Amino acid sequence: MIRYETTYAGLTLKSPLIVGSSGLTNSARRNLEFEKAGAGAIVLKSLFEEQMEMQSDALMHVGDAPDAAEYIQGYVKALQMEKYLSLIEDTKKNGSIPVIASINCYKIDAWVDFAVQMEAAGADALELNVFYLYTDLDFRPGEAAELYVSILRKVKARVSVPVIVKIGKNFCNIPALVNQLKLNGADGVVLFNRYYQPDINIHAMQIVSGQVFSSHSDLSETLRWTAFVSGKVPGISIASSTGVHDWEDVVKCLLAGASAVQLCSILYTHGAEIIPQMLNCMEEWMLRTKYRAIDEFIGKLNFANVENHTLYERSQFMKYFSSRDGGNEYTKKQ
């Protein structure tokens, strides 16, 4: 009997497959479909404070009543919050797997306010979707990490459910950041956020949206940093995200040290039915390799458990290219 159960951020999941935060998880009915398909947890679509303010700004322009700004902002915020809390309650009422609420804010007090209300609505955990892209020329090294830790500490002081931090890969030392988050109470981290991808339309001379979905090539960085963090920062749960497009990718992330894997792009392209297919393929692989439970191989190939650390540390391509066809002949000429 194959056991898919895993523990992630203190939550017991029936499978390591988590439906990541996206437009797919903004419906209680659809969330139930994901659960029936075999998902271990659901991360609800993020509640964006900035989006609330954009909506209230649009209403103010339509109404041309600047004196009503405070009222309109309060109304929009309350309405969006009410809808989100209903989503938590309805998803919990109809299903049985953990429901993780997701928050994205830019004001410290909003993180705390939203977190408290989400816990009260029944969220089993909170995912802090900290999504900042730093471009300020006066940026001070360490400032980003300080902000992440500050948000985490303020939220942890007010809620009792597990708190998970979702981070981007644009840090000079990701294990050090995760270690700071762990020391300040984080129950888990998600590696990684996927930023908006810009592109340029050279015919219309406009900035446009680039590729929305991740690609399989994105997985390498996810594996590298999952292995590093798992091996160097024990005691904090990791959910690998970005670049996971088939069941083999899931197994790779678990071997690298993830406790769970978040799915998003693959669900947009294949729907909920891909979940049981992935689990079936994982079961066949586990039977062949004589693993009976997920926790028997989680982290087996993380940074701490491989003899040759350069397999994860190497950042140069020369050795790789020199082994390809034509590579040796070229390097001999140099």
Legacy VTK file of the C-alpha trace (Angstrom):
# vtk DataFile Version 3.0
C-alpha trace
ASCII
DATASET POLYDATA
POINTS 334 float
0.000 0.000 0.000
1.555 3.276 -1.165
1.230 6.190 1.269
1.200 9.667 -0.228
0.760 11.487 3.084
3.196 14.249 3.918
3.561 16.944 6.544
3.866 20.516 5.315
4.141 23.521 7.652
2.545 21.480 10.412
-0.379 20.412 8.212
-1.047 16.787 7.342
-1.676 16.414 3.597
-3.129 13.323 1.955
-0.811 13.922 -1.010
2.151 16.235 -1.698
0.325 17.954 -4.564
-0.865 21.432 -3.598
-2.957 23.568 -5.928
-1.058 26.864 -6.023
-2.592 30.305 -5.628
-4.119 31.465 -8.921
-7.389 32.274 -10.629
-8.101 28.533 -10.533
-8.641 28.599 -6.766
-11.122 31.480 -6.529
-14.124 29.129 -6.671
-15.257 26.798 -3.873
-16.812 24.468 -6.457
-13.569 24.182 -8.412
-11.579 23.726 -5.207
-13.741 20.727 -4.362
-12.939 19.253 -7.787
-9.242 19.584 -7.049
-9.728 17.817 -3.724
-11.649 14.960 -5.327
-8.879 14.632 -7.918
-6.326 14.025 -5.154
-4.876 17.410 -4.200
-3.426 17.548 -0.695
-4.192 21.232 -0.060
-5.528 24.345 -1.756
-3.892 27.776 -1.730
-6.598 30.309 -2.460
-6.096 33.081 -4.988
-4.165 35.905 -3.342
-6.006 38.845 -1.876
-4.143 41.845 -3.288
-4.330 45.072 -1.330
-3.021 46.997 -4.336
-5.823 45.637 -6.514
-8.387 46.841 -3.988
-6.960 50.340 -4.123
-6.927 50.324 -7.926
-10.624 49.417 -7.911
-11.453 52.177 -5.462
-9.436 54.684 -7.532
-11.432 53.704 -10.622
-14.703 54.284 -8.771
-13.523 57.678 -7.591
-12.707 58.753 -11.119
-16.089 57.586 -12.352
-17.940 59.336 -9.573
-15.737 62.456 -9.627
-16.109 62.862 -5.875
-12.694 63.199 -4.271
-14.269 64.044 -0.924
-15.740 60.558 -0.843
-12.360 58.868 -1.277
-12.154 57.448 2.229
-15.693 56.077 2.082
-15.141 54.461 -1.333
-11.831 52.917 -0.304
-13.399 51.494 2.841
-16.387 50.156 0.910
-14.273 48.415 -1.745
-11.938 46.930 0.865
-14.832 45.638 2.963
-16.598 44.159 -0.072
-13.509 42.365 -1.376
-12.672 41.116 2.094
-16.203 39.791 2.553
-15.969 37.877 -0.736
-12.618 36.409 0.241
-13.773 35.324 3.672
-16.810 33.681 2.045
-14.456 31.810 -0.302
-12.544 30.473 2.696
-15.732 29.454 4.501
-17.345 27.831 1.443
-14.198 25.918 0.492
-13.850 24.653 4.059
-17.525 23.735 4.292
-17.511 21.689 1.084
-14.119 20.005 1.471
-11.850 18.397 4.035
-8.284 19.148 2.932
-6.318 22.128 4.329
-7.230 25.522 2.907
-4.381 28.025 2.828
-5.277 31.692 2.449
-2.901 33.914 0.484
-2.200 37.608 1.104
-0.286 40.219 -0.875
-0.013 43.699 0.658
2.344 46.652 0.686
1.304 48.227 3.987
2.372 46.461 7.180
-0.923 46.974 9.021
-2.896 45.456 6.137
-0.935 42.177 6.362
-1.931 41.812 10.002
-5.534 42.927 9.543
-6.185 40.520 6.673
-4.380 37.639 8.394
-6.477 37.916 11.557
-9.726 37.898 9.589
-8.667 34.964 7.421
-7.799 32.866 10.447
-11.189 33.691 11.979
-12.902 32.580 8.750
-11.342 29.133 9.093
-8.131 29.212 7.044
-5.871 26.333 8.092
-2.720 28.320 7.279
-1.624 31.600 5.741
0.705 32.099 2.792
2.348 35.528 2.798
2.833 36.279 -0.885
5.630 38.828 -0.469
6.097 40.071 -4.007
8.491 43.009 -4.125
10.863 43.784 -6.989
13.603 46.123 -5.790
15.018 48.585 -8.337
15.793 51.616 -6.154
19.351 52.861 -6.654
19.501 53.750 -2.956
18.657 50.181 -1.970
20.603 48.975 1.057
21.820 45.343 1.129
19.720 43.384 3.586
16.736 45.715 3.314
14.572 43.158 1.520
15.235 40.441 4.092
14.426 42.880 6.902
11.071 43.668 5.306
10.173 39.982 4.930
11.097 39.276 8.541
9.193 42.336 9.779
5.996 41.269 8.010
6.360 37.704 9.278
6.914 38.711 12.908
3.912 41.043 12.960
1.611 38.400 11.470
2.923 35.610 13.733
2.241 37.768 16.769
-1.474 37.891 15.930
-2.377 34.467 14.531
-1.976 30.891 15.724
-2.260 28.999 12.414
0.886 28.075 10.460
2.412 30.931 8.475
4.214 30.262 5.185
6.282 32.794 3.249
6.392 32.694 -0.539
9.561 34.289 -1.888
11.104 35.138 -5.238
14.458 33.912 -6.491
16.016 37.390 -6.778
18.052 37.158 -3.563
21.806 36.886 -3.327
21.619 34.280 -0.539
18.339 32.386 -0.429
19.326 29.893 2.326
20.308 32.792 4.604
16.937 34.468 4.042
15.055 31.241 4.723
17.093 30.726 7.884
16.091 34.193 9.100
12.448 33.418 8.338
12.713 30.136 10.242
14.294 31.848 13.269
11.414 34.337 13.281
8.689 31.720 13.251
7.990 30.780 9.640
6.469 27.316 9.401
7.259 26.939 5.726
8.514 28.623 2.567
7.451 28.412 -1.066
10.240 28.423 -3.651
9.350 30.454 -5.735
7.118 33.330 -6.690
6.765 33.812 -10.435
6.950 37.482 -11.345
4.995 39.095 -14.146
6.952 38.543 -17.370
7.176 41.665 -19.569
7.685 41.605 -23.315
7.919 44.232 -26.072
5.691 44.358 -29.138
8.089 45.831 -31.706
5.277 46.518 -34.187
2.951 48.365 -31.814
5.926 49.803 -29.868
4.316 48.768 -26.586
5.210 46.908 -23.417
3.028 43.796 -23.304
2.640 40.715 -21.152
5.111 37.958 -21.839
4.736 34.243 -21.187
2.162 33.764 -18.452
2.850 30.122 -17.657
6.100 28.657 -16.410
8.066 26.263 -18.609
9.845 23.028 -17.859
13.188 24.829 -18.105
12.279 26.838 -14.983
12.545 23.694 -12.859
16.352 23.635 -12.616
16.567 26.727 -10.404
13.692 25.434 -8.285
15.527 22.138 -7.764
18.844 23.819 -7.025
17.480 26.067 -4.291
15.125 23.462 -2.863
18.161 21.193 -2.406
20.258 23.979 -0.868
17.578 25.154 1.561
16.572 21.624 2.543
20.171 20.645 3.223
21.304 23.820 4.945
18.168 24.908 6.849
16.572 21.820 8.429
13.376 22.208 10.375
11.348 24.312 7.952
8.952 22.913 5.358
9.497 23.652 1.681
6.970 23.684 -1.131
8.636 23.709 -4.543
6.911 25.831 -7.144
7.663 27.029 -10.698
8.569 24.677 -13.533
6.647 21.624 -12.305
5.004 20.157 -15.397
4.801 16.389 -14.907
4.966 13.658 -12.262
8.723 13.240 -12.669
9.182 16.904 -11.739
7.241 16.242 -8.544
9.490 13.311 -7.630
12.585 15.406 -8.360
11.380 18.185 -6.043
10.689 15.694 -3.256
14.114 14.099 -3.679
15.636 17.593 -3.495
13.946 18.127 -0.132
10.489 19.576 -0.690
7.697 18.368 1.591
5.117 19.336 -1.018
4.908 20.694 -4.552
2.650 23.469 -5.793
0.987 23.039 -9.178
-0.331 25.903 -11.270
0.561 26.164 -14.977
0.003 22.448 -15.542
-3.505 22.729 -14.086
-4.342 25.558 -16.468
-3.258 23.476 -19.430
-4.511 20.026 -18.349
-7.175 20.596 -15.706
-7.785 18.745 -12.442
-7.656 15.361 -14.180
-3.864 15.604 -14.387
-3.634 15.167 -10.590
-4.708 11.478 -10.418
-2.561 10.766 -13.484
0.479 12.203 -11.699
-0.270 10.253 -8.532
-0.670 7.008 -10.494
2.689 7.500 -12.210
4.318 8.325 -8.883
2.865 5.132 -7.431
4.341 3.056 -10.247
7.749 4.678 -9.722
7.591 4.093 -5.962
6.713 0.435 -6.472
9.647 0.002 -8.866
12.061 1.706 -6.486
10.573 -0.080 -3.450
9.428 3.060 -1.614
6.206 2.666 0.326
5.835 6.207 1.623
6.739 9.697 0.460
8.761 10.464 3.569
11.121 7.586 2.782
12.743 9.579 -0.024
12.063 13.253 0.755
15.435 15.019 0.800
17.374 11.927 -0.259
19.246 14.024 -2.838
19.365 17.373 -1.068
22.569 19.351 -0.532
23.389 17.598 2.745
22.914 14.103 1.338
25.001 14.199 -1.839
28.746 13.633 -1.661
29.642 15.998 -4.494
28.219 19.391 -3.525
29.469 20.976 -6.737
26.641 19.226 -8.544
24.390 21.891 -7.035
26.955 24.658 -6.573
28.427 24.772 -10.073
27.455 27.937 -11.913
29.668 27.649 -14.997
28.765 25.851 -18.208
32.237 25.150 -19.654
32.553 21.607 -18.305
29.073 20.798 -19.558
29.600 22.228 -23.029
33.002 20.593 -23.430
31.330 17.193 -23.150
28.873 17.928 -25.952
29.461 17.063 -29.599
32.075 19.399 -31.018
32.881 20.824 -27.588
36.187 19.008 -27.113
37.411 19.983 -30.558
36.576 23.605 -29.902
38.213 23.750 -26.471
41.404 22.174 -27.847
41.749 25.059 -30.273
41.553 27.672 -27.505
LINES 1 335
334 0 1 2 3 4 5 6 7 8 9 10 11 12 13 14 15 16 17 18 19 20 21 22 23 24 25 26 27 28 29 30 31 32 33 34 35 36 37 38 39 40 41 42 43 44 45 46 47 48 49 50 51 52 53 54 55 56 57 58 59 60 61 62 63 64 65 66 67 68 69 70 71 72 73 74 75 76 77 78 79 80 81 82 83 84 85 86 87 88 89 90 91 92 93 94 95 96 97 98 99 100 101 102 103 104 105 106 107 108 109 110 111 112 113 114 115 116 117 118 119 120 121 122 123 124 125 126 127 128 129 130 131 132 133 134 135 136 137 138 139 140 141 142 143 144 145 146 147 148 149 150 151 152 153 154 155 156 157 158 159 160 161 162 163 164 165 166 167 168 169 170 171 172 173 174 175 176 177 178 179 180 181 182 183 184 185 186 187 188 189 190 191 192 193 194 195 196 197 198 199 200 201 202 203 204 205 206 207 208 209 210 211 212 213 214 215 216 217 218 219 220 221 222 223 224 225 226 227 228 229 230 231 232 233 234 235 236 237 238 239 240 241 242 243 244 245 246 247 248 249 250 251 252 253 254 255 256 257 258 259 260 261 262 263 264 265 266 267 268 269 270 271 272 273 274 275 276 277 278 279 280 281 282 283 284 285 286 287 288 289 290 291 292 293 294 295 296 297 298 299 300 301 302 303 304 305 306 307 308 309 310 311 312 313 314 315 316 317 318 319 320 321 322 323 324 325 326 327 328 329 330 331 332 333
